[in-house]
């Protein structure tokens, strides 16, 4: 993921610094990919890494942890990994980025962060 972040940051001069504010950048990059008109399959790798980056922001800023989804969660989310909040709820940031690509601005990774239940206060987050 570090190489992807370095490449995207250098190419676009966009600050992907694992801050909550950088989730807005994820939304904007996703919108840019969407606006370029490729089919989702052609940018699937980029969407995956943007979602993984968003998940890492959740880990670093909200106290989440990465988890492997169980069979039911994999079927529900269409992903094998996601994040679990301190209150036990699981979230799918990788899928959220994919939804942003398909649906547009009504699906926001940054907004998802603000809706997370069980977030650790910023001072206590890792």
Residue pairs with C-beta under 8 A, 6 or more apart in sequence:
1 49
1 52
1 53
1 56
4 46
4 49
4 53
5 16
5 49
5 53
8 14
8 16
8 29
9 15
9 16
12 29
14 25
14 28
14 29
15 21
15 22
15 25
16 22
16 25
16 26
16 53
18 53
18 56
18 57
18 60
18 61
19 57
19 61
20 57
20 61
20 110
20 113
22 57
23 54
23 57
23 109
23 110
23 112
23 113
24 110
26 50
26 53
26 54
26 97
26 109
26 110
27 100
27 105
27 108
27 109
27 110
29 50
30 47
30 50
30 97
30 100
30 101
30 109
31 100
31 104
31 105
33 43
33 46
33 47
33 101
34 100
34 101
34 104
40 47
40 98
40 101
40 102
43 101
47 94
47 97
47 98
47 101
48 94
48 97
50 97
50 109
51 93
51 94
51 95
51 96
51 97
51 98
51 109
52 93
52 94
54 93
54 94
54 96
54 97
54 109
54 112
54 113
55 64
55 66
55 81
55 82
55 83
55 93
55 94
57 113
58 64
58 83
58 85
58 91
58 93
58 113
58 116
59 65
59 66
59 83
59 126
60 125
60 126
61 113
61 122
61 125
62 85
62 113
62 116
62 119
62 120
62 125
63 85
63 86
63 118
63 119
63 120
63 124
63 125
63 126
64 83
64 84
64 85
64 86
64 91
64 116
65 83
65 84
66 81
66 82
66 83
67 81
67 82
67 83
67 84
67 90
68 80
68 81
69 77
69 79
69 80
69 81
69 82
69 90
73 82
73 90
74 80
77 92
77 95
78 95
79 92
79 94
79 95
81 94
82 90
82 91
82 92
82 93
82 94
82 95
83 90
83 91
83 93
84 90
84 91
85 91
85 116
85 117
85 118
85 119
86 118
86 119
86 120
87 117
87 118
88 118
89 116
89 117
89 118
91 112
91 116
93 109
93 112
96 107
96 109
96 112
97 109
99 107
100 107
100 108
100 109
119 125
